[in-house]
Amino acid sequence: MTTTTTTTTKALHDLGVAELAAGLRGRQFSAVDAARHFLARARAHQNLGAYVALNEDATLAQARAADARIAAGTAGALEGVPIAHKDIFVTRDFPSTAGSRMLAGYQSPFDATMVTRLAEAGAVTLGKLNCDEFAMGSSNEKSAVAPVGFDAPAPVRNPWDTSRIPGGSSGGSAVAVAARLAPAVTGTDTGGSIRQPASFCGITGIKPTYGRASRYGMIAFASSLDQAGPMAHSAEDCALLLSAMCGPDPDRDSTSLDMPAEDFSRSLNDSLEGLRIGIPAEFFGEGLAPGVRAAVDAALKEYEKLGARLVPIRLPRTELSIPVYYIIAPAEASSNLSRFDGVKFGHRARNYTDLVDMYKKTRAEGFGDEVKRRIMIGTYVLSHGYYDAYYLQAQKIRRMIAGDFQNAFKECDLIAGPVAPTVAWKLGEHGNDPLADYLADIFTLPASLAGLPGMSVPAGFGEAGMPVGLQLIGNYFQEARLLNAAHRLQQATDFHLRSPL
């Protein structure tokens, strides 16, 4: 593979979004050069299973159009920058499968709002990225779609140790950035699916406040929790992407907030002097791996050096976030996935006797085990006689969890702690024990249930030399403050610059 370099002697794949955008505007290289470089790199490292679809003709056509706009002086903020999308966003030029056999080969007639907005900013789409089926999973072992270069479905592999998982459900997205197969990507976060794989792969990822980014064209899992966000090397890069992604979309998404788009990079160099960082006792208890704790503690010490003050806080219902989430999310999934019945689009069973038989066989063949498990749980908790006992109670506790955060924010400006109790585990280690995967989400679920913005920032390495992320959680609409805090940490450390390949 030919390696294109810039005047800074860095290879193209070692450049972040801001550097690529500057290089493209300065004519150091073209958008076509950048696209070809990343496409070649994606194919050279297809053993990682990150991509599920590439379309070189479509990508290069977008790149040529970007070069023309740069030449004409009408370039957007991300003009010519190559990115890739999680295969949960529908796209016209690439298949959209949500990692499921149910949607194998499905070609959408329209683009998701996130895809459209990034394209309007000038970004060039490289391809679609692997994910757990319908975004249900914490390991990216549950995709039913064959990655590029494979003849059958295969798990995504962590580039820091290919015997380990990358996290999920945005595992393909995290691996693409960590392995330098794309400078930035989109992901979705329902219960931690941006933050956890970002932590496990040593990259930066942010989930904005619920409703900040449109869900139109995002294949639904749990509608009151799903949220799009960017994943990249640095907080600066994430700020650039998030600025393009966010904004109202009321005509297409009823949950979209009526808040104007903003420049999330505006505060990136603000001082952290006097910043109050809340440290929840519940995030540092039994079960936290020593290596993870050491990396998080070291990052918190860096913040103290930068002028921040650590404040002890309590989030007393943290443990309840797991049962609450795994009642609410499956309930919403049960409703959302009822549309996949073989009638209008997607998989349809070949042999059936009548309409009901077609429904049964289609869904039995099209859905994987984890999706079926969550549909069954969701249908049960919504059924007559159990709705009040389970779903209604879960929603009440969800409101209490959100209240706990508001009480905490009276004492602090943002909250910090680990993203996950451990580093990435071995492929197959959790076997057929879904509870082991569910328990790994304990630190990411509370912010998701409350609809708060949260992010993962590379903080070092833990057990087996695997990456560890620091989780930062802000109050509603405080994305700029979060990104500044992450940026200042990255100015003091170099973990976000380290590469496994």
Sequence and secondary structure as in RCSB ss.txt:
>XXXX:A:sequence
MTTTTTTTTKALHDLGVAELAAGLRGRQFSAVDAARHFLARARAHQNLGAYVALNEDATLAQARAADARIAAGTA
GALEGVPIAHKDIFVTRDFPSTAGSRMLAGYQSPFDATMVTRLAEAGAVTLGKLNCDEFAMGSSNEKSAVAPVGF
DAPAPVRNPWDTSRIPGGSSGGSAVAVAARLAPAVTGTDTGGSIRQPASFCGITGIKPTYGRASRYGMIAFASSL
DQAGPMAHSAEDCALLLSAMCGPDPDRDSTSLDMPAEDFSRSLNDSLEGLRIGIPAEFFGEGLAPGVRAAVDAAL
KEYEKLGARLVPIRLPRTELSIPVYYIIAPAEASSNLSRFDGVKFGHRARNYTDLVDMYKKTRAEGFGDEVKRRI
MIGTYVLSHGYYDAYYLQAQKIRRMIAGDFQNAFKECDLIAGPVAPTVAWKLGEHGNDPLADYLADIFTLPASLA
GLPGMSVPAGFGEAGMPVGLQLIGNYFQEARLLNAAHRLQQATDFHLRSPL
>XXXX:A:secstr
    B TTS BGGG  HHHHHHHHHTTSS HHHHHHHHHHHHHHTGGG  EEEE HHHHHHHHHHHHHHHHHT  
 TTTT EEEEETTB  SSS   TT GGGTT   SS  HHHHHHHHTT EEEEEE  SGGG  SSS    S  TT 
SS      TT TTB   SSSHHHHHHHHTTS SEEEEEESSSTTHHHHHHHT EEEE STTSS  TTB  S TTT
 EEEEEESSHHHHHHHHHHH S  TTT TT        TTTTTT   TT EEEEEGGGGSTT  HHHHHHHHHHH
HHHHHTT EEEEE  TTGGGHHHHHHHHHHHHHHHHGGG SSSSSS   S  SSHHHHHHHHHHHHS HHHHHHH
HHHHHHHSTTTIIIIIIHHHHHHHHHHHHHHHHTTT SEEEEESSSSS  BTTTTTT HHHHHHTTTTTHHHHHH
T  EEEEEEEE GGG EEEEEEEESTT HHHHHHHHHHHHHH  GGG    
